[in-house]
Amino acid sequence: TNTNTNTNDTTQTDDEQKKDMQVLKNTVSQAIEDVSNAEEEEIKANQSMLVKSIDRVEDFIKFGLGRLFGNDEKVSQQDLQDIAYEVSKKLENKVQITFRQQADNITSQKASGIEDVVTNDEGVGIKPQTIREDVKQVEQTFVTQLKDEIDEAATKIKTDMLKTAQEIETQVVNEKFAQRGKHVTVVNGTLVKDQDQDNNNDLEKDKEPEPEPEP
């Protein structure tokens, strides 16, 4: 059988070989495109969850700012609204950029994996027709893995969202109120207002509640 196969390989014309290689190239390109399309579908599938989580965290931000500065005569309601808006926009931007970057990295790894299959098969002399079948099989596996990994990335971003929001909130508050002698930090998940120039005797703390798990 091996002798016959070798004979067939050696008698294959240059045109046939070029045709087979072009078909293989097209198969690889289509597989990578399918993986990329699966990424976009999974990103869209997770957008609703992330947007809802951002909205919920925004409410906690507003609540926390009110508790922290609501009775402060040097801080107006407009100040708090401006801070909440800026934190919200920065949070949304960071979440979307982080999610896209992580999804793109996952997709890039899967595309490289498809190309590795071709390289490895060609390295041991496997014919293009057989390599095409290998590519199709690994594509199905990679698409399933990609969806799971993107879902996991979105869930992790959601889990870390309150912490991310607090970090942004701390930065924005300190930038806005630097000239007013006010400074906040996050200590063990708690947003803390340092003693300022209002002759406060004690450190005021406001712990923002953790978001409740969605059903």
Secondary structure, DSSP 8 states (H G I E B T S, - for coil): -HHHHHHHHHH--HHHHHHHHHHHHHHHHHHHHHHHHHHHHHHHHHHHHHHHHHHHHHHHHHHHHHHHHTT-TTS-HHHHHHHHHHHHHHHHHHHHHHHHHHHHHHHHHHHHHHHHHHHHHHHTT--HHHHHHHHHHHHHHHHHHHHHHHHHHHHHHHHTHHHHHHHHHHHHHHHHHGGGT--EEEETTEEEE---TT---S-EEE---------
